């Protein structure tokens, strides 16, 4: 006969890791001679990684890895700002945390400057006037020109760096892994990169990023952590303060996984045996110093209840005595008023009746009889210890007493104390304090990573990662699609969930035509491969060659200038459609191509207003250029990131094909 074995419970504890401040390193001699070695900074939205562009295990790995956050109290000095690992515990200071990112784009350059100061100080660069080392900095795909301009201005003007190079982190990781596998370039493939704030689908054609067809999905690790926090707070409303974002990130990194088939996996979780085997019980910290008697033995509980019962009886007897004494005093007062009537002092008698709020002597006599009866009954109860009165006094019990004590007192026929306490102790359930402070993480383990494929779970109205991939592939010819899917590359810290590669393969199998081939590869180190790829690029390309921006280039060509290379963003020339005039506006034909141009004053005013503001869209800018063909020579103020274009020599047909910088 086989015995049924109980499933083993998996109980885990939160590590609640506390970081230690980064040490201040000394610059090695080989980083200065014969020429300053470049500094490689992977400027990630979750974690910043910085190190030297050197070979070897010691200098060829990131020296600094810290969270991309800063905390400074209001009114505190700049020197009191805590950066990254200086914040030992994030949760107490979460309301003070600030990041330089808005999604994956750097917008807060004050915080970015603080992070650069932290990097240079801890890497041993003591010079305050300038940084003599070239820099390789990662940026987001299709990074706005204004953000690159501000970054270049910060590096060249504030730190006086000699050379700067920008590159896309996913491209560095893609090329670095392909080089490690011995694949000859230029490489063609499609990158699925998922980070802390968003995810990207990046097609790569012949080693260059096809920025026109690159897409972004606004779902990443931060949305998954917030979603898991909401799920567990709804599930355990008694532990709201314990369900912190830091612990949710730990759950995602160490206890979550991606289901190959989401709906089938949920069906498996419906089985009680599967649930007990796979659920992760997260033990919350709790104090073992509980209330007296909570974990006491049976003898201690019995003695405590006996003391409570004696105290209750004493309180009841005292209250009865006090009530009887109050009734006696009231009776004596009424008898004294009645004596005034017997002695014939009618004026004083009526005055006393008014003070007592009574109307006649009969009412006075009625109150005297009732009080006399209450006093006699109270004295008899004190003498006889009548148990019936205990029912009337039960509502006045001490609030600190247990419910079982009150029930025992209200019983008119009190049984033996030992029998009563043994009975009440036997029916009391055993309370497990440790189990009460456990979070049962079941289907949440796969529901949170699933938002990468189904953002609608969190209320986001956008396509998932694989739907977006299908949309991007549909923009290419069948032969190009075959080349792209032959090298599907997964990178980014949010791709570290177990089962992610199998899920992408399953989705591609359902997406691609019958018997078509594809290959999915995972980065060897999805979280840090971008830094290593940038380091390898800096070792190959010496400062001053292709891909580097010198200070002279910055001064001559502006902060928006980008020296392209195989891992950088690219210049894209886009044709903008002609603006269509409103039906209500009068239209005249011009001599240049008979292009209709609105001539009303309202249209000219609208165009001038749109071009004068920094929030004008690209379409509004082109509208202003076309409309300005009949105006005197002026220079149109474009939106940030779009160069100013003189409006005197631009005909209507040429203005419709103005190239744009999209990187």
N, C-alpha and C positions, 0 to 999 in steps of 0.2 A: 504494500500500500504506500503510495507516494504522498508525501506531506507537502502542503502548499507553503512555499516560502514567501515571507512578507517582503515587499519591495524595499530596497534600501533608500532611506531619505538622504538627499544631497543638501547638506546645510553648509552655506558659505558665509563668510563675514566680510563686511566692507573694510577695505584696507585704509581708506581715508588718508592717503599718502600726503605727507607734508614735505614740501620742497626745501632744499637748503640753498642759500645764496650762492651765486656763481663765484668761483675764485677769480682773482686777477692774475692772468698769466703774464709771463715775460716773453718778449719776442725772441725767437731763435735767430741765431746769426744768419742762417741760410735764408731767412725771410727778408733780410735787408740787403744782402750782397749776393751777386754783383749788382742786382737791381731790386727794387722793392717788389715783393711777391703780391699778386692780386688777392684781394679779399672777396670771398664768395659768400653771398647772403641769399638764402632762400626765404624770401619775405612772405611766409604763409599766413593765412588768416587765423589759423589755430595755433601754430607753433612757428617760431623763427629759428632758423639754423644758420650758423655763421662759422666760418673757418678759413684756413689758408689754402690756396691753390697749389698744393704740394703733393708729392707722391709719398707713399709709406703709410703705415698704420697709425703712427703717432700724430704727425702733422697733416696727413691726408684724410682726416675724418673731421666732422664738425666739432669745433671746440666748445661752442655754446649752443644749447638747445633749451628754449624757454617759451612760455606762453606769450602770445602777442597781445599783452594787456598791460595797462599801467593804472596805478591807484594813487590818488593824491587827494587829501581832504581839502575841503573848501577853505581858502585862505592860507593854505600851507605854502611854504617856499618851494621853489623848483627842485632844490636839492633833496627835499623830503619825499619825492616821488618814488614809489616802489615799482620796480619793473620786473615782470616775469617771475623768476624763481625767488626774488626778494620777498614775494608774498607767500609766506609759508602755508597759509590756509586761505583759500579763495573765498569760501562761503561767507565769513564774517564781513568781508570787504566787497562783496559782489555788487552792492549798490553804488560803490565808488569806481568800479572798473570801467575803463575806457579803452577802446581799440581804435587803431588808425584806419580800420576798414569799414566800408559800407558794402555789405556782401563781400565780393572779392576784389574790390577796387579801393585803393588808398585815397581817402578824402581828408582825413584829419592829420595834417602834416606837422602839427605841434607834437602829437603823440609819436609820429614817425621820427621826429628829431630826437625825442627822448630815448627811443629805442636805439637809434644810431649812436647816441652818446654812450649808452650802456654797452653796446657791442665794442666800440673803440676802446673804452676804458678797460673792459675786462680782457680784451685781447692784447693789452699792454701798449697801446699806442698813446704815449704820454704827451705828444705835441698838441698844444692847444690851438695854434694858429692854423695848421693845415694837416691833412692826411695825405701822405706821400704815396700811398698804395693805390693802384687801380682797383676798381670795384666791378664785380659782376652781380647784378641784382635781378631777381626773377620778378615777373609781372604777370598780370592776368591776360588771357587771350582777348584780343581786340580791346586792349586798354585804351581809354579815351586819351586824346592828345593833351587835354588840359592837365590830366593827372600826371602824365609823363613830363610835361613842362614843369610842373611844380616839383616833381622829384629831381629833375635835372638841376633846377634852380637851387634846391636845397643842397645837393651834393657839390655842385661847382661853386656856389656863392658862399655857403656856410662852411663847408669842409675843405674847399680848395683841392678837390681830388684831381689828379692829372687825366685819368681816363675812366669812362663808365661804359658798361655794356648791359643791355637789357635783353632778356630772353623769356620765353614762356616755359613755366616749370614742367608742364606735361611733355613738351617737346624735348627738353633735356633728358627726362626720364626715358622717353621713347627711343631716342637715338643711343643713349647710354646702354640700355638693355640689348638693343639690336647689335651694337658693337661687341658686347660681351659674348653674344651667341655666335659671333663670327660672320654675321650677315654683311654682305657688301652693299654699300650705299650707291645711289640715293635710295632711301627706303620709302615704300608706299604702304599705307595702312590707315586705320582709323583708331583714334584714341578715345577711350571712355575714362574720363578723369572725374573723380568725385572727392570734394574736399569738405571743409567745415561749413561753408555757407551755401555753396552751389555746386553743380556738376556740369561738365562740358562734354560735348561730342565734337571732336576735332578731326576732320579728314586731312590726311597728309598725302600729297601727290608729289612723287619724285623728290622726297626729302624736304618739301616746303609746306607750310601750313596753308590750307585753302580757307582763308578767313571769310570768304563770301558765304560758304556753306557751313561754317561752324555755328553751333547752336549751344545755348545755355539752358539748364533746368534749375530753377531756384529751389532746389531741395538738396540738403547735405546733412552733415553730422549734427549741426545745431538744431535743425528741425526735428531730427529723430530723438535727440535728448529731450527736447521740450515736449514732444508727443508722449514719450515714455513717462515723463514726470506727471503729465496730466492723467494718464491712465492709472498710475499707481496712487495718485492722490484721490481720485474718485473711488478707487478700490479700497483704500485704507484711509478714511477721513480722520482717524484717530492719530495718524502719524504724519500729518502734513509737514511739520517742521523737519522731520527726519528724511523726507523724500526731497533731497537737494539735487541741483543740477550736476554737481560734481560726482555724486554717487550714481546718477543716471548715466553719465558718461562712462563711468567704470563698468556699469552693467552692459552698456553697448559694446565696449571694447573687449570684455572678457566672457560675457555670458550670452550674447545674442548670436544669431546665425541667420542666413538667408535660405529660405525654403526653395527647393527646386520646383515644386508645384505647390503654390500657396494654399489652394483650396483643399487639395488632398492632405496636406500637412495639418490643416485645421481639423479635418475629419479624424485624423489619428489622435489628436489631442482630446477628442470626445471620449476616448476609452479611459476608464478609471485607472487601469493598470499602466497604460502609457503615461498618463498624467503623473501618477505617483513616482514613476521611474524617471521622468524627464524634468519635472518641476524643480526649480532651484529655489531653495529656501534661504533667503538673505537675512541673517541674524543682525538685528539692530542692537546697538549697545543699550544696556539698561542697568539699573542699580539693584544689587542684591539686598539692600537694606529696605525691606518692605515694612508694611504696617505691622504692629505687634499682633501676633496670633495668626498671621497669614500662612506662615510655614511652620507653625508650632505643632508639637505632638498632641495626641489625643488627651493625655493627662493635663497638659498645660491649657488646652482649650476648655476642658471641663472645669478646672479651677478658676479660669477667667470668667466663665459663665456663672459659676456659683457666686463669685464676688459681685458681678453685675446684678444678679438677682437680689442679693442682700442689700445692695445700694438702692435698688429700685424700691424695695419694701420700706426701707428707712425714709426715702423721699416721699413715698405715698403717705406714711403715717404722719410725717411732719406737716404735709400739706393739709391733711384732715384736721390736725390739731389747730393749725393756723386759721382754717375756715371756721371751725367751731368757736374759736376765740373771737373772731370778727363778728359772727352772728350774735354772740353773747353781749358784746359791747353795743351793737345796734339795738338789741332787745332792752338793755338797761336804759338807753337813751329814750326809747319810746315809752317805757314804763314811767320815766320821770315826767314826760309830757302828760301822761294820763293822770298822774297825781295832781297836776295843776287843776284838772277838771274836777277831781274829787274834793279838792280844797276850796273850790269856788272862784278861782282866779281865772275868770273867763277871758279877760283881755290878753293875758299872757298865754293862755291856752290857744286862742285863735292865732296869735302871732307866731307861736311855735308850729302850728299846723301849716301856716303859709310857708315857713322856712323849710318844712318837710315836704312841701308840694302835695299836701293832702287837703281834702275838702270837708270832711266831717269826722266825728268821733267814731262812727261805725267803720270807716275805712282804717282809722288808727287801730281799732280793736282787731280788725282782720289781719293787719300786718303783725300785730303782737302775737296772735295765735300761730301764724305761720312760722315766725322766728322761734317761738317757744318749741314748736314741734321739731324744727330743724336742729336746734341745739340739743334736744333730747336724743334725737337719732344719731347725731354726731358723737355724743358721749357714749352711746351704746356701741357704735362701731369701733371706737377707740378701745373700749373694754373687751369686746368680743372678737375683734379682728374679722369682721364680716368680709368674705371674699367677693360678694356680689358688687360691693362698691368699687372693686378693682376695675370692673368693666367701665364704670363712669370715669375713672381716673386714667384709663389707658391712653386717652388722647393727650394727656399731659406728661407723657413719658419723656425722659431725657433724650434729646435728639442723637446722642452718641451711642445709644443702645441699639443692639441688633434687632431685626424684625422678629426673630424667633423668641427673644426675651419678652417682647410685648405680648405675643400670642400666649406665651406660657403664663404671664401674669393675668390675662383676661379670663383664663379658664377658671370657672367657679369652683370646680373640684380639682385643686392642685394636686397632681400626682407626686410621686417621690422625685426629688430633685435629680438624683443620679439617673433614673430611668428617662426623665425628660431630656437631659443633656446628651445622653447616649443616643437617643432617637434623633435629636436634631443634628448631632454630629455625623450620623450615618447618612442622612439625606443631603448634606451639603456637598456640592460638586467640588472636585479638586481643581484648583486654579493653577495653571502652568504659566508662570510669568515669562519664561523664555519663549514659549510658543506664541504668546500674545505679541511679542516684539519681533516677529518674523514676517517677512514679505514673501509671499508665494508668487514667484515670477514664472508664469507658465507660457501662455500664448503670446505674452508681451515680448518674449525672446525673438519671435519671428515677425510680429506685427510692426515693430518699429523699423527694422531694416527694409520692410516691404514698401514703405512710402517712397523709396527711391524708384520703384517701378509703378507704384500707384499713389501719386501725390493726392488723389481725391480722398484718401483716408483721413487726411488732416484738413480737408476743406479747400485745398489748392485746386484752382481751375486751370490746370495745365497738363501737358503730356508727360508720361513717365520717361525713364531713360531709354527703354527699348523702343517705345513708340517714336521718340525723337530720332533714334538711330535709323529706324525704318524710313522716316521722312527724309533724313539726310541722304540715305542711299538712293532713294527714288529720284534724286536730282542728278544722278550720274547715269551714264550709259551702262548697259549690261557688262561690257568688258571692264569698265572701270569699277563697277561693283564687285566683280570677281577679284580684282586686284586689292580692293580695300578690305574685303572680308577675309582675305587670306592672311591678314595680320591685324587682328582685333586685339588691341593692347589695353589692359586695365591697370590704372595707376591711381594714386591718391590714398590718403589715410582712411577714407570712408569705404574703400574697397577691401578692407582687411577682414570683413565678415566671412566666417567659414561658409562654403557653398556658393560664394559669389560667382566664381568662374563657371561652375556647373549650371547655375541659373542662366547666365548669359548664353551658354552653349545651347541650353534647352530653348530659350527664346529665339535664338538665331535659327535653330533647326526648324521651328515652326514658321519662321519668317521667310527663309530663303526657298528658292525653287527646289523641286524634287531632285535628289542626288547631286545637288551642288555642294561644293567643298568650301570649308571655312576653317579658320584656326584662331583660337582664343588663347592668349598668353597673359599671365599675371606678372607684374613687375617683381623682381627679386626682393626689393625692399620698397614697397609702395609709398611709404611715408617719407623716406629720405633719399630716394633715388634721384629726385630732382636736383638735390644739392650735389650729389656725386656726378651727375651729368654735366652740371654747370662747371664743376671743378675740372672735369676732363676737357671741356671746351676751352677753359682758360689756359690749360697746359698746352693745348695745340695752337691757339691763336695768341700770339704775343701782342701786348698793347701797341696800338698804332696801326695795326693791320685791319682787315675787313671785320666789321662787327663792333669796333670800338669807337666811342665818341670822345674826341679830345676837347680840351677846354677851348681851343681855337674854333673847333666846329660849333661848339655851344654859343660862342660870342658872335660868330658870323651867321649861323643859320637858325638860331633860336632854340629854345628849350624843347620845342616839338620835334626837333630833328631826331631821326632814328637811323642808325647805320645797320642795315639789314644783314642777317646771316641765317643759316639754316634753322636755327632754333628761335628766331625772333618773330615778332609780328611783321606784317607785310603791308606795303602800300597797295591800295585797291582803288582803281579808277572806276567810278560809278556814274552812269548816265541818269540824270534826273529828268523826270517827265515834265513837260510844259504845264504851267498852271492853267486850269480851265476857268474862264471868266464866269461870273454868276449870270443866270438867265436874265435877271432884271436890269443888268448894267448895259448901257449903250456900248457897242463895239465898233471900232473903225479898223480899216486895213492899213497896214504900213507898207512902205516900199520894199522892206526886207522880207522877202519870202511870203508876203501877204499874211503875216502872223497877226491874229486878232489881239489887240491890246486894249484893256479897260482904260477909259479916259476920264472917269468921274473923279471928282475931288475926294470923295470918300475912300475910293480905292487907293489913291496916292497916299492919303493920310494913313490908312491902315498899313500899307507897305512900309512907309517911313517909320511908323511906330514899331513894327515888327523887327526892322533891321536895327533900330536904335537900342533895343533891349537885348540883354545877354541870354534871355530865355527863348529867343526865336528859334524855330526849328529850321532844318535844312531846306524844307520846301518853302518856308516863308522867305528865306534868304534868296533863293533863286527867283521867287516872285518879285522881290524888290529889285533884283538885277534886271529882269525883263522889263519891268515898268519904268525903270530909270533911263531907258534909252531916249526918252524925249525930254529929260531934265538936264540942267547944266552939269558940268564936270564936278563930281563929288566922289568920295570914297565911302563905300558901304561898310558899315560896322557889322561884322559877321559874329556868329555865335562863338563861344570859346572852343578852340580846337579847329576852326575853319579860317583859313587865311583871308585877309581883306583883299577884295578884287575891285579895281577901278571900274566904274560903271559907264564911262564915256565911250569906250571903243568896243563894248561887248554887244554885238547884235543879238536879236531875239533867237536866231537859230543857234548861235554859238553858246549862248547862255544856257541852253537846254542840255549842253554836253559838258558842263563844268566838272572836272574831276574832283573827287573828294578824297580826303585822307581818312581811311578807316583802318585802324590797327588795333 
